[in-house]
Amino acid sequence: MRFLCLLFLVLVAAAIGAFVMQNHHDLPLTFYDRVVVAPVPAILGVVYVLGMLTGWSVVGLLRRSFEAATDFRNQQTAQTR
Protein backbone atom coordinates (compact mmCIF):
# COMPACT_ATOMS: atom_id res chain seq x y z
CA MET A 1 0.00 0.00 0.00
CA ARG A 2 2.85 2.37 0.80
CA PHE A 3 4.34 1.69 -2.61
CA LEU A 4 1.06 2.68 -4.30
CA CYS A 5 0.87 5.90 -2.27
CA LEU A 6 4.48 6.71 -3.16
CA LEU A 7 3.82 5.94 -6.83
CA PHE A 8 0.74 8.18 -6.81
CA LEU A 9 2.71 10.99 -5.15
CA VAL A 10 5.50 10.68 -7.72
CA LEU A 11 2.98 10.74 -10.59
CA VAL A 12 1.27 13.84 -9.22
CA ALA A 13 4.64 15.56 -8.70
CA ALA A 14 5.65 14.66 -12.27
CA ALA A 15 2.39 16.06 -13.65
CA ILE A 16 2.87 19.28 -11.67
CA GLY A 17 6.46 19.53 -12.87
CA ALA A 18 5.41 19.05 -16.50
CA PHE A 19 2.73 21.73 -16.09
CA VAL A 20 5.23 24.17 -14.59
CA MET A 21 7.77 23.55 -17.36
CA GLN A 22 5.22 24.07 -20.13
CA ASN A 23 3.41 27.08 -18.65
CA HIS A 24 6.08 29.53 -17.65
CA HIS A 25 4.28 32.51 -19.17
CA ASP A 26 3.38 35.61 -17.21
CA LEU A 27 -0.27 36.36 -16.62
CA PRO A 28 -1.57 39.82 -15.68
CA LEU A 29 -4.25 39.88 -12.99
CA THR A 30 -6.34 43.01 -12.51
CA PHE A 31 -8.22 43.75 -9.30
CA TYR A 32 -9.87 47.17 -9.31
CA ASP A 33 -7.04 49.46 -10.39
CA ARG A 34 -4.10 47.22 -9.40
CA VAL A 35 -2.36 44.94 -11.86
CA VAL A 36 -0.15 42.04 -10.74
CA VAL A 37 1.90 40.12 -13.28
CA ALA A 38 2.93 36.64 -12.16
CA PRO A 39 3.71 33.27 -13.73
CA VAL A 40 0.74 30.95 -14.30
CA PRO A 41 2.01 28.19 -11.93
CA ALA A 42 2.49 30.72 -9.12
CA ILE A 43 -1.04 32.03 -9.55
CA LEU A 44 -2.49 28.53 -9.59
CA GLY A 45 -0.45 27.61 -6.51
CA VAL A 46 -1.75 30.60 -4.58
CA VAL A 47 -5.34 29.90 -5.66
CA TYR A 48 -4.95 26.24 -4.62
CA VAL A 49 -3.64 27.17 -1.17
CA LEU A 50 -6.40 29.75 -0.67
CA GLY A 51 -8.96 27.14 -1.71
CA MET A 52 -7.53 24.65 0.79
CA LEU A 53 -7.65 27.20 3.59
CA THR A 54 -11.20 28.29 2.87
CA GLY A 55 -12.38 24.71 2.40
CA TRP A 56 -10.71 23.71 5.66
CA SER A 57 -12.38 26.55 7.55
CA VAL A 58 -15.81 25.82 6.05
CA VAL A 59 -15.55 22.13 6.93
CA GLY A 60 -14.47 23.04 10.45
CA LEU A 61 -17.36 25.46 10.81
CA LEU A 62 -19.86 22.88 9.59
CA ARG A 63 -18.40 20.21 11.89
CA ARG A 64 -18.60 22.50 14.92
CA SER A 65 -22.16 23.50 14.02
CA PHE A 66 -23.20 19.87 13.64
CA GLU A 67 -21.60 18.94 16.96
CA ALA A 68 -23.28 21.86 18.69
CA ALA A 69 -26.66 20.92 17.22
CA THR A 70 -26.36 17.27 18.21
CA ASP A 71 -25.14 18.21 21.72
CA PHE A 72 -28.12 20.56 22.09
CA ARG A 73 -30.51 17.80 20.98
CA ASN A 74 -28.85 15.32 23.37
CA GLN A 75 -29.23 17.80 26.22
CA GLN A 76 -32.92 18.33 25.37
CA THR A 77 -33.50 14.58 25.31
CA ALA A 78 -31.75 14.12 28.65
CA GLN A 79 -33.84 16.88 30.28
CA THR A 80 -37.15 15.35 29.19
CA ARG A 81 -36.34 12.00 30.81
Secondary structure as UniProt FT lines:
FT   HELIX           2..22
FT   STRAND          26..31
FT   TURN            32..33
FT   STRAND          34..39
FT   HELIX           40..80
//
